Amino acid sequence: MNGRGLPDYLKQKGESMRAAAARSPAEEDWRETVGATCVADDVTGVRKLSAGKWQLIGDSGPDFGGWGLGPSSPELLCGVISTCLTHTYLISAAWNGVPLERVEVRVTSDNNDGHLLGVSQEDPKVPFNLTANITVQAPDATTEQLADLHVFVERTCPLSTLIRQPNDLTVITH
């Protein structure tokens, strides 16, 4: 990569994606199983999350006996959605040659864990009012390019789609 800005990265990303699409043109070429494992096993109670070669920790605040050593699960959810939305913008921009200079996605959610402590409430028992605030800086892009970019992301971001549509989770206990 010669340049140092996002437009240079997007050019290289687009070239990589086109080469990969040509090299692996079939659906089965892209199917994969991904996963993550979380373990809590020490006096801190932090949740040690391993995903691929990466490790993160999640924790709660003092009201739930935590130490605040990492983001809460609802915060991690917001983070995962924001990274997926951001990446979907980058994918579309790279594929379609949209000259982005910056993408910022802030995802927020209301959350009320009182039900876990037996507190009566009417709020949902899951994070709710999820909102993604997206700022795109692309002074050299056309209005049409930006409109197409927003529509593509709205329709195709995998994790924001997962939140909007029902999906099954099989829980197996040992």
Secondary structure, DSSP 8 states (H G I E B T S, - for coil): ----SHHHHHHHHHHHHHHHHHH--SGGGT-----EEEE--STT--EEEEETTEEEEE---GGGT----S--HHHHHHHHHHHHHHHHHHHHHHHHT---SEEEEEEEEE---GGGGT----S-SS-EEEEEEEEEE-TTS-HHHHHHHHHHHHHH-HHHHHHHS---------
